[in-house]
Amino acid sequence: MVDLPRVIGHRGAAASAPENTLASIARAHALGCRWVEFDVKLSFDKVPMLMHDDRLDRTTDGQGFFADITAAELKRCDAGNWFGLDFRGERIPTLAEAVALLKRLGMGANVEIKPCPGREVETGRLVVEELRQTWPRDLGLLISSFSAAALEAARAVAPELPRGLLVDAAPPEWAQTARRLGCVTLNPWQEALQPETVAEAHAQGLAVAAYTVNDPERAAMLRSWGVDAVFTDVPEQLIPAVGR
């Protein structure tokens, strides 16, 4: 199993800073996180950048589909003002910028490959090619995705980088899929998770990292089931309950 921390900041620290920004990663560090999670997709000109949605509208002052816009144009978007005036001028980071910050902070990361529709294979390949070249060996890393095609592409490029299978309600074939993709973690939606799934995952040699848990009591219950890590928007609330 991969050595996961108990609490991983979700999209940085998404309740207290604009998600998937350098400010959010830095905030997660300030709140005590050892790892963060963030989403990566490709710009039109194939630059890996941090973004969850396929469109820009929710989390930036830009409009349109992320995949249709160049990295230079994306860099002109304000990715912080929507969250609060204190974050005005925050930009959409490149993966390279995020890795550089994580190096300075000494933080590990779960990098979620979040491909735009139709770009699953090239996103998996290009994200992992960059991580293989830039990621420091002394920091923890997990590559995850809902997309089997993205994980297959990642495995083909860098089989040594650990992978996690993201699922909603775990489908009946999740164990076979995880084995086929050479995954080391199962990353399930916590609301649909059952203790039996945690036990089966451990029996398969997989760690379990559940998303997104913002209630300390729920986090403690999941820990009692054997869940290895939880993703949270509010690490300052969960760390006192379950540790780092």
N, C-alpha and C positions, 0 to 999 in steps of 0.2 A: 504493500500500500504506500501511496505518497504521504509524506509527512505534512499534514495540513494543520494550520492553526484552528482554534475552536471558533473564532469569529473572523469573518472576511467582510470588509467594507464593500457594499453593493454599489457599483458605479462610482466608486470612491466612498463618499459619505453622503448619500443622495438626499438625506433629510435636512442637511445643514449646509450644502453647497451645490452648485449646479452640476448635475450628473455628467460623468464622462469628461471632466475637465481636469486640468492640472490642479486647480484650486480644490477640487473635490478629493483628489488623491492626497494632497497635502493636508487637508482637513481630517481625513481618515487617519493619517499618521499622527496628527496632533491629538486625536481622540483615543489613541492607543492601539490601533490596528497594526498587526504584523504583515498582513496581506490585504490587497484590494482586488476587486473584480471590475473589469470594464469590457465594453463591447468594441469590436473593430470591424469596419467594413472598408471597401475600396472606393476612392474618388473616381471620377470619370477617367482620369489619367493614371489610375491604378496605384495611388499612394495609400497605404494603410493608415486610417485615421479613426479616432474614437467617436462613435455615434451608435445609438441604439435603433432609432426609427429609420424607416426607409425615406421618410420625408424630413425636411428641415424645420417645418413650421412649429412644432411643439417646443423645441428646446433651443431655438435660435431666432434671430430676427430675419432669417432668410426664408425663402419659399422654394418649393419644388422638390424633386427627387434627388437624393444624395448622389446616386450613381450617375446622374446627368451633369454633374458640376465638377470642375477641376479643383485640385487641391488649393491653388492660388485663390480661386474665387471663394472656396469654403473658408479659407483663412480670413476673409474679410467679414464674415458673419460674426455677430456678437452672440456668444453662447452663454452669457452670464446674466444679462440685464433682465431676462424673463423671470429669473429666480429672485433677484433682489438688486437694489441699486449698488450695494457694496461690491457686486461682481460684474458691474458694467465693464465691458471691454475684454472679458474673458473670451478666449478663442477656442475653436475646435482643435484639439491637439493632434499631431501626427503620432503614430505609434512610436517613432523614434524619440519624440519629445517626452512621451510618457515613460519610456524605458530609461532615458537619461535622468528623469526625476526620481524614479524608483531606485536607481543606482545611488543617487545622492542620499536618499532617505533610508536605504538598506531594507527595502520592502520587497516581499514576494508578490506574485500576482496570479490570478486566474484570468487568462485572456480568452474571452469568448469570441469566437469567430461568428460574426453576425452578418452573413452575406446578403446583399441585395438579391432579389429574385433573378435567377439565371446565372449568378456569378459564384455559385457555391465552390466549384473546383478551383477557380483562379484565386478566390479569396483565401481558401485554405492553404493553397500553395504559397502565395506571396506573403501572407502574414507569417507563416512558419519559416520561410526562407529568411525573412528579416530577423525574426527572433533567434534563429540558429546562429546568425552572425553577431548579434548585438547583446543577447541576454547574458548577464554575468553568471558564472557557474556557481557562485556562492549564494545566490538568491533562489528561493523556491519558485517554481513555475508549473502551472497546469494550463493546458490548452483544452477548451471545451467548446461544444456546439450542439445545437439541436440537429444540425445537418450531417447525416452520415456521409454524404459526398464530400463535404468540407473536411471531416475528420479523416476520411480515406486519403484525400490529397495531402493533408498534413502528415499522415503516417508515411506516405510514399517519399516525402521530402526529408523528413526528420523523424525517423522511427524512435530515436532515443528520447524525444521530448514527450513527457507524460500527457495523456489525453483523458478527458472526462466526457461522458455521455449525458447530455442534458435531456430531460424528459418532463412532460407535464404529469398526468397520471401515468405511472409506469405501465407501458403496454406489455402484453403477455410475453412478447419475444425480447424484452429488454436485455436479459442475460445473454442470449445468443448474439444480439447486436453488439453488446459491449465486448464480448470475446472476439467477435469477428474484426472489430476495429482496434483491438489491442488496448482497450481503455483500462485505466487504473482507478477511476472513480465513477460512481453514479451520482449525478446531480439532479435530484428530483424536486418537483414542486411540493413544498412542505404540507400544503393543505390536503393533498391527496395521498400523502405518504402513510404507510402502515408499518408497524413494528416488524411484521413478517418480511417485508421487503428489505428492511435494514439488515435483518439476520441473514437473508438469502444473499444479499450483496456481499456481506462479510464472508460468507461461506464460499463465494466465488472469488475471494481475494480482492474485492473492491472496497475502497473507502466510500463513505456517503457524505455528500455536501449538499444540504438542503437550502432551497431559496423560497421566498424572501421572508425572513423571520424578524418581525419587529416587536414582538411581545416577549419579555423576559421569561414569563412563566411557560410559554410555549417552547422557548429555547431550552429551558431546563427539562421539560418533558421529552423533547427530542433527544437531548443528551442521555436521558435515562433509557431511551430505546437503543442507544449505541451510535447515534448520528455523530460523525466525526467533526463536522464543521457546519456552520450556518452562515449564509449570506444575509446581511442586514443593512438597512438604511440608517440605523440608529446604534452604531457600535458603542456609544457612550452609555446606553441602557443595557446592552447585552453582556458586555465584558464584565461588569460587576456580578452578573448572575451566573455566568458559565466560565469565565476566565478568557484568556487571550488565545 
